[in-house]
Amino acid sequence: MSEAKRVIVIGAGWAGLGATHHLSQQGYNVTLLEAGPHPGGLVAGWKTSAGRSIEGGIHGFWYPYKNIFNLVKRLKINPFTPFTRSAQYSPKGLECESPLFQDKPPLPTPLGTFLYTRFYRLPLADRLSALPLLYAVIDFDNSPDAWRRYDKMTARELFREFGVSKRLYKEAFEPMLLVGLFAPGEQCSAAAALGMLYYFILAHQPDFDVVWCRGTVGEQIFQPWVEQIEQTGGKVLTNQRVTDLTLNDEGCVTGVVCGDETFAADAVISAVSVSGMKKMVSQSQTLNQYAEFRNLLNLGGIDVLATRLWFDRRVKVPRPSNACFGFDATTGWTFFDLNALHDEFKDAPGTVIEADFYHANQLLPMSNAQIWEKVHQDLATCVPKFKQAKIVYSTVIRVRQGVTHFAPGSYQHFLTAKTPIPNFYLSGDWVISQHGSWSQEKAYVTGLEAANLVIEQFKQGKKADIIPVETDEPHIQLARLVNRSVRTVGDWVWPQFGL
């Protein structure tokens, strides 16, 4: 019997754990290397010296996350809350609330999203100004050609070009961008904006419904996942920061270097973030020989500020998950009632709130005391009863370049899973994939896609079954078919001379 092929996976987040799990089940000798002290990094969370659970931002699990929900079922764990309703606030107060869309009578997309969301201040005339934008939603079909057409335009330019009112943009679309793509519209790719909005909100009526972990992702999902990986023979090693790769004369990877130690490999999968990949390219004498990897240095990340506050009394928060806009010009933030979401806080005597800020560049230099004061004031603006509550314990996590920045013009620098090195594969939420998913679901799916490329390379094992994104509704399929036909004829009759 031939010796099992050695696969090294770099990065123990959704992508890395997904690839490691499947390949170990298929009989590969898999070693997962994580730079941090525990699998999952900031996503996973950890406990402070005082024994309090914290994490680098709360992560939701949306209705379209079919592959992650299937994983949880196969792991035989129960990490999620029921589906929850959410609200949106501005300094003026409550702006809108969303229902559980799956409980409402189904309507053709996007009517359900438009009609069932309850807006308290935004006039109907402004909401109707979004109708011309439906053409861009139809025209953007997630194909490489569509990405190239829309990527160099900013999201703000897109909404302006299609006649979206100023008020609708400022009070609806830009807040979605600030907490969905983590940056203001003038700094977001129009292609990324269309892809994100369609996947999470517009494709099907229930898509915006979300569940949350009943504790930290690390405790609820990653720990039992790692245990099952180790039971199938996979190895998960922490505090292993990759500094280089070794190649043979044919240009194939033979090893992964972590300081003074080299791990031999027949194939390697990178599952790190954009920021992690840029660090690896900068340090690696091997990777920086390739223009494709050097071009990754043109990509950026976005700063995140994650705070958790314990108050001296229980304050009733109307909805467990809330998004906020208008408090800072270029920063969006969310806050969560952890008494309602996390099991360990359900019977706590005081209120526990997680407040996370995205595109938080100007907030990170503030002292912890300044940050706690700001968060307390902003919370009290949304829920006035917090004015009487006192903070008894709090934590601050500053994450520089913590999430991918889908900036205008960035698509040309992103890479697919296959790289110029034949047995070196990429995965992560920033890697180009035709699956159509976003965020954690995309990271997990690309991990499985990379594992399938390894199986394809060695002709050993069964490929992972990946659940595709739900097909478009019939009227959207028809509209896209007609649009593609018209575009094809138009490109043939009228060559595109413009930029």
N, C-alpha and C positions, 0 to 999 in steps of 0.2 A: 504493500500500500504506500503510495507516494506521500511525502511529508506535506503537512498543511501549509498553504501559502501564508506568508507573514504580511499582515496589513497593519500599518500605523495610521491612526486617526488623530488629528491634531485639533483639540478644542472639545470640551465636554458640555456643549449646550444641546439644543434640540437637534441640530444637524449631526453633530458628532455622536451623540448617544444613539440616534436613529440608525446611522450607518454601522456603528459598532454592534448594536443589538442584532441587526439582521445578519451581518456577516458572521458573527459568532454562532448564530443558529445554523448557518450553512457550513459549519466545520472549518472556518478559517481561523488562523492563529492571529487574533486581533488584540492590539494594545492601544488603548486610548490615553493620550497625553494631555493633561490639563495644566495650564500655567498657574492657576489659582490653588488655594488650599482645599477646595472642595469642588465636586462636579457641578456644573451649571453657572459658576461665577456669580455675578451680581443678580442674575435672573433667579437663582435658586434661593437666595436669602440665607440668613444664619442667625445665631443668637448672640446678643451682647454679653459682656462679662457679668451683667446683672441678670442674665437668663431671659432677656426679652427678645422676642422674634422680630427681626427687621429684614428688609429686602430692598434692592435698588430699584424700586418702582413696582407698582401693581400691574399685573398682566391679565387681560381678559381673554376669554376663549369664545369666539363668535360662532354663531350657528353654522357657517360654512366649513368649520374646522373638522371635516369628516374623518381625516386621517388621524388626527390627534385623539378624537373621540373613540375611534376604532382601536388605537393603541391602548388607551386606558381600559377599554373593555377586555382586551387580550391580557393585560397585566393583572386583571381582576382586582382593581382598586376602585375606590369611590372618592375622588378628590374634589369634586365640583359641587357648588351650590346649585339650587334650582336657577332657571333663567330669571333675570332681574330686570326691573324697569330702571331707567336712568333719567336724569334731569340736567338742564343747562342753566347756568347763572351768569349774570354780568354784574357790574357794580350797581345797576338799577334793581337787581333782585332776580327772581325766577323768570327765565325767558321761555322755556319750553320743556315739555315732558314727553317721553316716548312710551307707548304701550308695549305689551308683549305682542309683537306683530303676528306671531304664529297663532295666537288666540283670536285674531280678528278674521272676519270673512275674507277669503283671498280675492285680491283684485289684480289685474294685469299690471306688471311693473311699468313705471314707478308710481302708480296711483296710490297704492297702499301706503307707501312712505309719505307721500304728499298729503293724503287726506287724514290718516290716522294720527300723525304727530300733532300734538297740541301746542300751538304757538300762542303765547300770551300777549306779545307786543308787536310781532312782525306782521304788518298789514298784508292782506291777500294780494293786493296789486304788486307788491314787491315779490312775493312768492311766485306769482305768475310770470314774472320776468325771467324765470329759469327755464321756461319752456323751449326757447330756441337752442339752449344748451344740449337738448336731447340729440340734436344732430351729431355733436361731437362725441356723445356717449355711444351712438351707433357707429360712427366712423372709426372710433378707437376700439379695435378688436383684439388687442394684446399681441398682435403679430409684430415681428421685428420691423416691418415697414411702418406700421402705425406708431411704434415707439420712436422711430427716426423722424417721422413727420411732426410729432408733437413735443419731442423731448427738449428741443432748444428754445421753445416758447415757455415763458413763466406761466404758472397757474393764474396769476392775476391778469396777465394779458389775455389768456384764454377766456376768462369770465367776462372781461371787458369787451372782447371782440364779439361775443355772443349776446351782448346786451343785458347781462345780469345787472340789476340795480345796485347802486352803491350800498344801500342799506342791507340788502340780501347778502351781498358779498361780506360785509363787515360783521353781520350778526348771525350768519349761518355757514357760508362756505369757508371763510378764513378760519373760524373756530374749529371746523372739522379738520382743516389742514394742520392747525397748530397741535392738535392732539392725535392726528392720524399719520401725518408725515413729519410732524415735530418742528415745523418752520413756517414763517409767514409766506403768503402766496407769491410775493416777488422773489422768494428764494427757493420755490418748489418747481420742479419740472411739471409742465402741463400733462405730459404722458403719465407720470407717476400719480398725479392728482386724479386723472380719469380712471386709471387702473384701481387705485385705492377706493375711490368713491363707489365704483361699480361693484367691486368685490364685497365690500362691507355693508353697502346700503342699498344700491339700486338694482342689482341683478335679480333678486327674488325678495318677496315681501318679508320673510322672516330673517333675512341676513343680518339685520342689526341687533337681533336678540343675542344676549351674552350671558355666560356663566363665569364664575370666579372660583379660584381655589379656596378651599375651606381652611387654609393655612398657607404657609410659604410653599412655593412651587418645589423647592428642594425637599421639604419633608413629605409633601403630599404625593409628588410624582417622581422626582429624580432619585430619591433614596431607594424606593422599591424597584425602580427601573434598573439602577446599578446592581442591586442584589440579583435580579434575574439575569443580567448580562454576565455577572461573575459565575452564576450557576451553570451557564452554558459554555464556560471556559474563557470568556473575554476578560481582559485585564484593564483596570482603570487606575492610572497612576496620576497623582496630583503633584503640584509644585515642580512641574516639568516644563520649563519655558524653552520652546524651540528656537534655535539660533541659526540653523542652516540645514541644507540637504546635501547628501553626497550623490554623485552621478557616476555611472560607468562610461566606458568609451562609446556606447551606443546612445548616450544621452538619457538613460533611464535612471530613476531614483533607486539607490541601493541602501540608503540609510537616512535617518533623521537625527540631527545633532541637537542635544540639549546640554550646553556647556561642555563638560569633559566627557560626557557619555553619548554614545551613538547607538541607536536602535536599528538593527538590520531590517530591511523591508523589501518585499516584492512589489508592493503598491502602497501609495500614500494618499490619504484623503485629508484635505484641509477643511476644517469646519469652524474657522474663526471669523470674527467680525471684520468689517472693512478696516477699522483701526488696528486690529490685531494683524491683519494681513499686511498692512503698510509697514508696521514695525518689523514683521518677518522679512519683507523684501528689503528694507533698509539695512538689516543686519546680515542678510544672507549673501555671501559671495556668489552663490549659485543662482538664485532667483534674479538678482539684479543684473544678470547678463542678458536677460530677455526683455525686449521692449514692452511686451504685453504686461509683464509684471511691474515694470517701472512705471507704466502708465497708470497703474492703480494709485500711485501717489497723487494723482490729480483729484481723487475722490476725497470726500470729507465726512466727518461725523458731527453730531449735534450734542451739545452739553445738556445734561439732565441733572436736576436737583430732586432728591427723594427725601422726604421728611416723614417722621412718624411721631405723633404727639399723644400723650396720655393726659386726660383732664380729670379734675377732682370730682366730677359729677356726671351723671348721664344726661345727655342732651339729645332730644329727638331729632334725627335727621330724616327728612321726608323720604329720600331715596338712597339706597346704599351706594350707588355710583353716580358721580356728578362731574360734568365738564364745565370749565369756566373760561370766559374771554373778557377782554376789555380792561383788565386790571393792570396789565403791562402791554405796551404797544406791540411788541414782537414775541411775546411769550404766552403760551397756553398752559393751563394747569388743570389737574383733576383732583378730586378728593373723594375718599371712600370711608364709609362707616364700617369699621372692622368689627364692631360689636354684632353687626348683622351678617357679615361675611365669614369671619374666622371663628372656628369652634372655640378656640381658647379664650376668646374675649366675650362670648355670649353672656356670661354671668358676671363679668367684671363690674365693680362698683362705679367706675368712671367710664367716660367715652374715650375710645381709641380711634384716632383719625390718621389715615395715610394721605398726604398731600404731595403730589409730584408735579414738577415744573419742567416744561420742555422748551428748548431753545433758551436755556437759562443762563446764557453767557454773563449777563450783567449781575446775576444773583450769586454766582459762585464765589466771588471775592468777599461777600459779606460775612461778618462773623456769625457764629451759631446763634448768638443772642439776637442779632438783628434779623436773622432768618426766622426764628421762632416768633418774634414780634410781628413780622410781616404776615406769616401764615395765620397767626391768631386773628389779626385784624381782617384779613381777607375772608377767613371763615366766618367771622362775625358779621361781615357784610352780606354773606349768603344766608346764614342761619343766625339771626340776631341773638338767640339765647346763648351763643358762645361768648358773648360779652361778659357774662357773669361767671363763666367757667375759668378756672385757673389751670395752667400747665404744671403738672407735677413731675413729668419725665418726658424727654424728647430726644430724638436722634436726627442727625443730618448726614446724608451720603451725597457727595459731589462726584458726578461721573462725567469726566471730560471726554468728549467725542464718543459718547455712550451708545448712540443709535445712528443708523445709516442716514446720510443726508442725500436725498434724491434731488440734487440740484439741477437746474437747467443745463443741458449739455453733458450730463454725467453718463448717459447711456453708452456713449461711444467708448468709455473706459471700462465698463463692467465686462466681466468674462463669463463664459459658459462653464459647465462642469468639466469639459475636456480642455486641457491646457497644452502648450507646446511641448511639455514633458510627457511622453506617452503614458506613463503609469502614475501620474500625479493628477489628482482630481480635486475639484473645488465644490463646496456646498456652503449654504448660508442664505440668509434672507436677501442678500445683495447680488447673488449669482443669477444670471439670466436663465430663466426656465419658462417653458411654454405651458406649464401646469395652470397658471393663472391665479394662484393663491398669494397671500401676503403674510408678512409678520411671522409669528411662531409657526403657523401651519406651513408656510413656504419654507422656513428653515428645516423643519422636520422632513418635508417632502424632498427637498434637495439632498438631504442626507441619504434618503432611500434611493434617489436617482444615482448618486455617486456610488453607493453600494452595488447597484445594478450594473454600473459600468465596470466595476471590479469583477463581478461574476461573468460579465460578457467577455472580459479580457482573458480570464483563466478557464472559461467554459466549465466552471465548477459551482454547483449549487443552484437553487431556485431563486429567480428574481423576486424581489418584494412586490407585492400587489399594491399599487397606488390608486386610491380612489380619485377619479377625476373630479374637477369642479363641476357642479351641476350645470347641465346644458342650459343655454339661453331659452327664454320662453318663446313660443312660436312666432309671435309678432316681432320680437327682436331679431330672431333668425331671418325672417323674411326681409325686414328692413336692412339688415346687414348684407344679405345676398344682393338686393337691389342696389345698395350703395356701392358694393364692390364692382358690380357690373358697370354702373355708370362711371365709376372712377377709372376702370380699365379702358372703357371707350374714350373717356375724356383725355386720359394720358396719351392715347394713341392719336387722337385728332388734334389736341392742343398741347404741344410739348410744354413742360413747366419751365419757363424761363426765369421765374422769380426765385428768391432765396427760400 
